[in-house]
């Protein structure tokens, strides 16, 4: 039986994101495909954080990232308890063992809100100058550390 290489890459990337999250002590699981009712690829904390994972060989264009971001938001909207959507894109030249180095996009307002939820983490209100829809990108490992620090889990 012939396998589908893009599907294999996607599955491997999703599994790598789950492993990276669990290495940070975050409960994570892959989500089954649901066609046009897709609810993201990986859920953290039972869907409070919904992650869309993209794995491709080359560098994505900003147009592709923008389209994937809108897909991420739509999928997050289909999960009843979703607080935050995250787009993760495999960095060219990095394998699944280095998923923490992959690109992760999140809304700055969502990240600030999440961090404020923790009793022991204080976030300055200096993010007021940012627009609510401003996306920030950072390595996935850094984002996972921030999400863990801001969780009450």
Order of alpha helices (4+ residues) and beta strands (2+ residues): alpha-beta-beta-beta-alpha-beta-beta-alpha-beta-alpha
